[in-house]
Amino acid sequence: MYYLYILLLYPLNVMVYSACRVYINICVAVCRSKLCLPHLMKGKNPHILNISPPLNMKPRWFKDHCAYTMAKYGMSMCVLGMAEELKSNGIAVNALWPRTAIATAAMEMLGGDVGLKMSRTSDIMADAAYAIFLHTCDQMTGQFLIDDDVVQKAGITNLDQYAVSPGSGLLPDYFLDDEDLGMLKPAKETETGTSKAIFEGLSNHINEDIVKSTQCTFLFDVEGECWLLDLKNGAGSIKPVSSDVSGDVKMIMKKDVMVGLFTGKQKAAAAYMTG
């Protein structure tokens, strides 16, 4: 099923229509809860736990993958509704969401080895779920919980044990605005790794064949330093320009991200996930 999520991580104009089947997540959240209800009502401490995010209504979480956001938020809305509905039956309903990327098959496809190294293992989600289930159903219901908050409150203070590669930095997951937890560590600029050296080095790889097949101009805005890559005219060129120059495509990025992309140390998908 993870490939359906990946298909929905695109704007509507490029989204595959059949991927809308991901809405099955909402149906499953409701139907499975309904089918399990008779057994839950007989349980000593019944819990329903959806893996869905807090309802963050900032437009940035809708603009590029609206269908995916609707699917996940639908599950979160189930938490709100069912928690209130089943309160009188003594059934707790909560949501759990990871603060960082989790090392799954989907993350491997999206971010490759770089993404996996900047993820936590699924153990943190398992430990968090266990800690939630230890609460009585009247102590915790209708809440949107974050994995590392839960395990820390349960007494686990060493979060490095969950990192795939401790010290590599962590990618933030979707729908959270914690800027301090997922910023990529700046790449150290060397004589051959500065933005100026990288852009000037591109000139050695530009030729008429590339221009003929590309027919596009690219404006790179790297923290206010602008470069125009012309793969549309003549034999092509790349040069520094003022900020008022336009291109067919404009890319705005931080310097460390740009260096990482052009040196192969950073994957585009991982850069996208960190904003």
C-alpha positions as a Markdown table, in Angstrom:
| # | Residue | x | y | z |
|---|---|---|---|---|
| 1 | Met | 0.0 | 0.0 | 0.0 |
| 2 | Tyr | 2.9 | 2.4 | 0.6 |
| 3 | Tyr | 3.2 | 3.2 | -3.1 |
| 4 | Leu | -0.3 | 4.7 | -3.0 |
| 5 | Tyr | 0.9 | 7.3 | -0.5 |
| 6 | Ile | 3.9 | 8.1 | -2.7 |
| 7 | Leu | 1.6 | 8.7 | -5.7 |
| 8 | Leu | -0.4 | 11.2 | -3.6 |
| 9 | Leu | 2.6 | 13.2 | -2.6 |
| 10 | Tyr | 2.2 | 15.2 | -5.8 |
| 11 | Pro | -0.1 | 18.1 | -6.9 |
| 12 | Leu | -3.4 | 17.3 | -8.5 |
| 13 | Asn | -2.2 | 18.0 | -12.1 |
| 14 | Val | 0.3 | 15.1 | -11.9 |
| 15 | Met | -1.5 | 12.8 | -9.5 |
| 16 | Val | -2.6 | 9.4 | -10.8 |
| 17 | Tyr | -6.4 | 9.2 | -10.4 |
| 18 | Ser | -6.4 | 5.6 | -9.2 |
| 19 | Ala | -4.2 | 6.7 | -6.3 |
| 20 | Cys | -7.4 | 8.2 | -4.8 |
| 21 | Arg | -8.0 | 4.7 | -3.5 |
| 22 | Val | -5.9 | 5.8 | -0.6 |
| 23 | Tyr | -9.1 | 7.1 | 0.9 |
| 24 | Ile | -9.5 | 3.5 | 2.0 |
| 25 | Asn | -7.6 | 4.6 | 5.1 |
| 26 | Ile | -10.6 | 6.5 | 6.3 |
| 27 | Cys | -13.0 | 3.7 | 5.6 |
| 28 | Val | -10.7 | 1.2 | 7.3 |
| 29 | Ala | -10.4 | 3.5 | 10.4 |
| 30 | Val | -14.2 | 3.5 | 10.7 |
| 31 | Cys | -15.1 | 0.0 | 9.6 |
| 32 | Arg | -12.4 | -1.9 | 11.6 |
| 33 | Ser | -13.4 | 0.1 | 14.7 |
| 34 | Lys | -17.0 | -0.8 | 14.1 |
| 35 | Leu | -16.3 | -4.5 | 13.6 |
| 36 | Cys | -14.0 | -4.6 | 16.7 |
| 37 | Leu | -16.5 | -2.7 | 18.9 |
| 38 | Pro | -18.3 | -5.7 | 20.4 |
| 39 | His | -14.9 | -7.2 | 21.5 |
| 40 | Leu | -13.6 | -3.8 | 22.7 |
| 41 | Met | -16.7 | -3.4 | 24.9 |
| 42 | Lys | -15.8 | -6.6 | 26.6 |
| 43 | Gly | -12.2 | -5.7 | 27.2 |
| 44 | Lys | -10.7 | -4.6 | 30.5 |
| 45 | Asn | -8.8 | -1.6 | 29.1 |
| 46 | Pro | -9.8 | -1.1 | 25.4 |
| 47 | His | -7.9 | 1.3 | 23.1 |
| 48 | Ile | -8.2 | 2.3 | 19.5 |
| 49 | Leu | -5.0 | 3.9 | 18.1 |
| 50 | Asn | -4.9 | 5.6 | 14.7 |
| 51 | Ile | -1.5 | 6.4 | 13.1 |
| 52 | Ser | -2.5 | 9.9 | 12.0 |
| 53 | Pro | -1.3 | 13.5 | 12.6 |
| 54 | Pro | -2.5 | 16.4 | 14.6 |
| 55 | Leu | -4.9 | 18.6 | 12.6 |
| 56 | Asn | -2.5 | 21.3 | 11.4 |
| 57 | Met | -4.5 | 23.5 | 9.1 |
| 58 | Lys | -1.7 | 25.6 | 7.7 |
| 59 | Pro | -2.0 | 25.8 | 3.9 |
| 60 | Arg | 1.6 | 24.5 | 3.3 |
| 61 | Trp | 0.4 | 21.0 | 4.3 |
| 62 | Phe | -2.3 | 21.1 | 1.6 |
| 63 | Lys | -0.8 | 22.8 | -1.4 |
| 64 | Asp | 1.4 | 20.0 | -2.8 |
| 65 | His | -0.4 | 16.8 | -1.7 |
| 66 | Cys | -4.0 | 17.8 | -0.9 |
| 67 | Ala | -5.4 | 14.3 | -1.4 |
| 68 | Tyr | -2.9 | 12.7 | 0.9 |
| 69 | Thr | -3.5 | 15.4 | 3.5 |
| 70 | Met | -7.3 | 14.8 | 3.3 |
| 71 | Ala | -6.8 | 11.1 | 3.7 |
| 72 | Lys | -4.6 | 11.4 | 6.8 |
| 73 | Tyr | -6.7 | 14.2 | 8.4 |
| 74 | Gly | -9.8 | 12.1 | 7.8 |
| 75 | Met | -8.3 | 9.5 | 10.1 |
| 76 | Ser | -7.5 | 12.2 | 12.6 |
| 77 | Met | -11.1 | 13.4 | 12.5 |
| 78 | Cys | -12.2 | 9.8 | 13.2 |
| 79 | Val | -10.2 | 10.1 | 16.4 |
| 80 | Leu | -12.1 | 13.2 | 17.5 |
| 81 | Gly | -15.5 | 11.8 | 16.6 |
| 82 | Met | -15.0 | 8.2 | 17.9 |
| 83 | Ala | -13.3 | 9.4 | 21.1 |
| 84 | Glu | -16.4 | 11.4 | 22.1 |
| 85 | Glu | -18.8 | 8.8 | 20.8 |
| 86 | Leu | -17.2 | 5.8 | 22.7 |
| 87 | Lys | -16.3 | 7.7 | 25.9 |
| 88 | Ser | -19.5 | 6.4 | 27.6 |
| 89 | Asn | -18.5 | 2.8 | 26.6 |
| 90 | Gly | -15.1 | 3.2 | 28.3 |
| 91 | Ile | -13.1 | 2.9 | 25.0 |
| 92 | Ala | -10.1 | 5.2 | 24.5 |
| 93 | Val | -9.4 | 6.5 | 21.0 |
| 94 | Asn | -6.2 | 8.4 | 20.3 |
| 95 | Ala | -3.8 | 9.3 | 17.4 |
| 96 | Leu | -0.1 | 8.7 | 17.3 |
| 97 | Trp | 2.3 | 10.4 | 14.8 |
| 98 | Pro | 6.1 | 10.3 | 14.5 |
| 99 | Arg | 8.0 | 13.5 | 14.9 |
| 100 | Thr | 10.6 | 12.4 | 12.4 |
| 101 | Ala | 10.7 | 10.2 | 9.3 |
| 102 | Ile | 10.5 | 6.5 | 10.1 |
| 103 | Ala | 12.8 | 4.0 | 8.3 |
| 104 | Thr | 10.2 | 2.2 | 6.1 |
| 105 | Ala | 10.0 | 1.0 | 2.6 |
| 106 | Ala | 8.2 | 4.2 | 1.6 |
| 107 | Met | 11.0 | 6.3 | 3.1 |
| 108 | Glu | 13.6 | 4.2 | 1.3 |
| 109 | Met | 11.8 | 4.9 | -2.0 |
| 110 | Leu | 11.4 | 8.6 | -1.3 |
| 111 | Gly | 14.7 | 9.5 | 0.3 |
| 112 | Gly | 17.0 | 6.6 | -0.5 |
| 113 | Asp | 19.9 | 5.8 | 1.8 |
| 114 | Val | 20.2 | 9.5 | 2.8 |
| 115 | Gly | 16.6 | 9.5 | 3.9 |
| 116 | Leu | 16.9 | 6.3 | 5.8 |
| 117 | Lys | 20.0 | 7.5 | 7.7 |
| 118 | Met | 18.1 | 10.6 | 8.8 |
| 119 | Ser | 15.2 | 8.5 | 10.1 |
| 120 | Arg | 14.3 | 6.7 | 13.3 |
| 121 | Thr | 13.4 | 3.1 | 13.5 |
| 122 | Ser | 9.9 | 1.9 | 14.0 |
| 123 | Asp | 10.8 | 0.8 | 17.5 |
| 124 | Ile | 10.0 | 4.3 | 18.7 |
| 125 | Met | 6.4 | 4.0 | 17.4 |
| 126 | Ala | 6.1 | 0.6 | 19.0 |
| 127 | Asp | 7.3 | 1.8 | 22.4 |
| 128 | Ala | 5.1 | 4.8 | 22.2 |
| 129 | Ala | 2.0 | 2.7 | 21.4 |
| 130 | Tyr | 2.8 | 0.4 | 24.3 |
| 131 | Ala | 3.1 | 3.4 | 26.7 |
| 132 | Ile | -0.2 | 4.7 | 25.5 |
| 133 | Phe | -1.9 | 1.3 | 26.1 |
| 134 | Leu | -0.6 | 1.2 | 29.7 |
| 135 | His | -2.9 | 4.2 | 30.4 |
| 136 | Thr | -6.4 | 3.4 | 31.5 |
| 137 | Cys | -9.0 | 4.4 | 28.9 |
| 138 | Asp | -10.3 | 7.2 | 31.1 |
| 139 | Gln | -6.9 | 8.7 | 31.5 |
| 140 | Met | -6.1 | 9.3 | 27.9 |
| 141 | Thr | -8.6 | 9.6 | 25.0 |
| 142 | Gly | -9.2 | 12.0 | 22.2 |
| 143 | Gln | -5.5 | 13.1 | 22.1 |
| 144 | Phe | -3.1 | 13.6 | 19.3 |
| 145 | Leu | 0.3 | 12.3 | 20.5 |
| 146 | Ile | 3.8 | 12.5 | 19.2 |
| 147 | Asp | 6.1 | 9.5 | 19.5 |
| 148 | Asp | 9.1 | 11.0 | 21.2 |
| 149 | Asp | 6.9 | 13.0 | 23.6 |
| 150 | Val | 5.2 | 9.8 | 24.7 |
| 151 | Val | 8.3 | 7.8 | 25.3 |
| 152 | Gln | 10.0 | 10.6 | 27.2 |
| 153 | Lys | 7.1 | 10.9 | 29.5 |
| 154 | Ala | 7.3 | 7.2 | 30.0 |
| 155 | Gly | 10.9 | 7.6 | 31.2 |
| 156 | Ile | 12.9 | 6.9 | 28.1 |
| 157 | Thr | 15.4 | 9.8 | 27.8 |
| 158 | Asn | 17.9 | 8.4 | 25.4 |
| 159 | Leu | 16.3 | 9.0 | 22.0 |
| 160 | Asp | 19.6 | 8.3 | 20.1 |
| 161 | Gln | 18.8 | 4.6 | 20.5 |
| 162 | Tyr | 16.0 | 5.0 | 17.9 |
| 163 | Ala | 18.1 | 6.7 | 15.3 |
| 164 | Val | 19.1 | 4.7 | 12.3 |
| 165 | Ser | 22.4 | 6.7 | 12.2 |
| 166 | Pro | 22.9 | 8.6 | 15.4 |
| 167 | Gly | 24.4 | 12.0 | 14.8 |
| 168 | Ser | 23.2 | 12.3 | 11.2 |
| 169 | Gly | 20.4 | 14.7 | 11.9 |
| 170 | Leu | 16.7 | 13.9 | 11.5 |
| 171 | Leu | 14.1 | 14.6 | 8.9 |
| 172 | Pro | 10.8 | 16.0 | 10.3 |
| 173 | Asp | 7.7 | 14.2 | 9.3 |
| 174 | Tyr | 4.8 | 15.8 | 7.6 |
| 175 | Phe | 2.2 | 18.0 | 9.3 |
| 176 | Leu | 4.6 | 19.2 | 12.1 |
| 177 | Asp | 6.1 | 22.6 | 12.4 |
| 178 | Asp | 9.0 | 21.8 | 14.7 |
| 179 | Glu | 11.8 | 23.6 | 12.8 |
| 180 | Asp | 14.5 | 22.6 | 15.3 |
| 181 | Leu | 14.1 | 18.9 | 14.7 |
| 182 | Gly | 14.8 | 18.1 | 11.1 |
| 183 | Met | 17.0 | 20.8 | 9.7 |
| 184 | Leu | 19.8 | 19.3 | 7.7 |
| 185 | Lys | 23.2 | 19.9 | 9.2 |
| 186 | Pro | 25.0 | 22.5 | 7.0 |
| 187 | Ala | 27.4 | 21.1 | 4.6 |
| 188 | Lys | 30.9 | 22.5 | 5.1 |
| 189 | Glu | 31.9 | 24.5 | 2.1 |
| 190 | Thr | 35.3 | 23.7 | 0.7 |
| 191 | Glu | 37.2 | 25.3 | -2.2 |
| 192 | Thr | 35.4 | 22.9 | -4.5 |
| 193 | Gly | 32.2 | 22.8 | -2.6 |
| 194 | Thr | 31.1 | 26.4 | -2.6 |
| 195 | Ser | 28.1 | 27.5 | -4.6 |
| 196 | Lys | 30.3 | 29.7 | -6.8 |
| 197 | Ala | 32.6 | 26.8 | -7.6 |
| 198 | Ile | 29.7 | 24.4 | -8.2 |
| 199 | Phe | 27.9 | 26.7 | -10.7 |
| 200 | Glu | 31.1 | 27.6 | -12.5 |
| 201 | Gly | 31.9 | 23.9 | -12.7 |
| 202 | Leu | 28.6 | 23.3 | -14.5 |
| 203 | Ser | 29.8 | 25.2 | -17.5 |
| 204 | Asn | 32.1 | 22.3 | -18.4 |
| 205 | His | 29.1 | 20.1 | -18.8 |
| 206 | Ile | 26.9 | 22.4 | -21.0 |
| 207 | Asn | 26.8 | 21.7 | -24.8 |
| 208 | Glu | 24.5 | 22.3 | -27.7 |
| 209 | Asp | 23.0 | 18.9 | -27.5 |
| 210 | Ile | 21.9 | 19.4 | -23.9 |
| 211 | Val | 20.5 | 22.9 | -24.9 |
| 212 | Lys | 18.6 | 21.4 | -27.9 |
| 213 | Ser | 17.0 | 18.6 | -25.7 |
| 214 | Thr | 16.2 | 20.9 | -22.7 |
| 215 | Gln | 15.0 | 24.2 | -24.1 |
| 216 | Cys | 14.6 | 25.8 | -20.6 |
| 217 | Thr | 16.2 | 28.4 | -18.4 |
| 218 | Phe | 16.7 | 27.8 | -14.7 |
| 219 | Leu | 17.1 | 30.6 | -12.1 |
| 220 | Phe | 18.8 | 29.4 | -8.8 |
| 221 | Asp | 18.2 | 31.7 | -5.8 |
| 222 | Val | 20.6 | 30.5 | -3.1 |
| 223 | Glu | 20.1 | 32.7 | -0.1 |
| 224 | Gly | 19.9 | 35.8 | -2.3 |
| 225 | Glu | 22.8 | 34.8 | -4.6 |
| 226 | Cys | 21.2 | 34.2 | -8.0 |
| 227 | Trp | 22.6 | 32.2 | -10.9 |
| 228 | Leu | 20.9 | 31.7 | -14.3 |
| 229 | Leu | 21.4 | 28.4 | -16.1 |
| 230 | Asp | 20.5 | 28.9 | -19.7 |
| 231 | Leu | 19.8 | 25.7 | -21.5 |
| 232 | Lys | 17.6 | 27.3 | -24.1 |
| 233 | Asn | 19.8 | 29.6 | -26.2 |
| 234 | Gly | 22.9 | 29.0 | -28.3 |
| 235 | Ala | 25.4 | 26.7 | -26.7 |
| 236 | Gly | 24.1 | 27.4 | -23.2 |
| 237 | Ser | 25.6 | 29.3 | -20.3 |
| 238 | Ile | 25.6 | 29.8 | -16.6 |
| 239 | Lys | 26.3 | 33.2 | -14.9 |
| 240 | Pro | 25.5 | 35.2 | -11.8 |
| 241 | Val | 22.6 | 37.6 | -12.2 |
| 242 | Ser | 20.6 | 40.1 | -10.2 |
| 243 | Ser | 17.5 | 39.0 | -8.3 |
| 244 | Asp | 15.2 | 40.7 | -10.7 |
| 245 | Val | 16.1 | 38.4 | -13.6 |
| 246 | Ser | 13.6 | 35.7 | -14.3 |
| 247 | Gly | 13.8 | 32.1 | -15.6 |
| 248 | Asp | 11.4 | 29.5 | -16.9 |
| 249 | Val | 12.0 | 27.7 | -13.7 |
| 250 | Lys | 12.9 | 29.3 | -10.4 |
| 251 | Met | 14.4 | 27.3 | -7.5 |
| 252 | Ile | 14.9 | 28.9 | -4.1 |
| 253 | Met | 17.1 | 26.9 | -1.6 |
| 254 | Lys | 19.5 | 27.2 | 1.2 |
| 255 | Lys | 23.2 | 27.1 | 0.4 |
| 256 | Asp | 23.9 | 23.8 | 2.3 |
| 257 | Val | 21.0 | 22.1 | 0.5 |
| 258 | Met | 22.2 | 23.3 | -2.9 |
| 259 | Val | 25.7 | 22.1 | -2.2 |
| 260 | Gly | 24.4 | 18.7 | -1.0 |
| 261 | Leu | 22.2 | 18.3 | -4.2 |
| 262 | Phe | 25.0 | 19.1 | -6.6 |
| 263 | Thr | 27.6 | 17.0 | -4.8 |
| 264 | Gly | 25.4 | 14.0 | -4.5 |
| 265 | Lys | 25.2 | 14.1 | -0.7 |
| 266 | Gln | 21.5 | 15.2 | -0.6 |
| 267 | Lys | 18.6 | 13.6 | -2.4 |
| 268 | Ala | 15.9 | 15.9 | -3.9 |
| 269 | Ala | 13.1 | 14.1 | -2.1 |
| 270 | Ala | 14.8 | 14.5 | 1.2 |
| 271 | Ala | 15.4 | 18.2 | 0.5 |
| 272 | Tyr | 11.7 | 18.6 | -0.4 |
| 273 | Met | 10.6 | 17.0 | 2.9 |
| 274 | Thr | 12.6 | 19.5 | 4.9 |
| 275 | Gly | 11.1 | 22.5 | 3.0 |
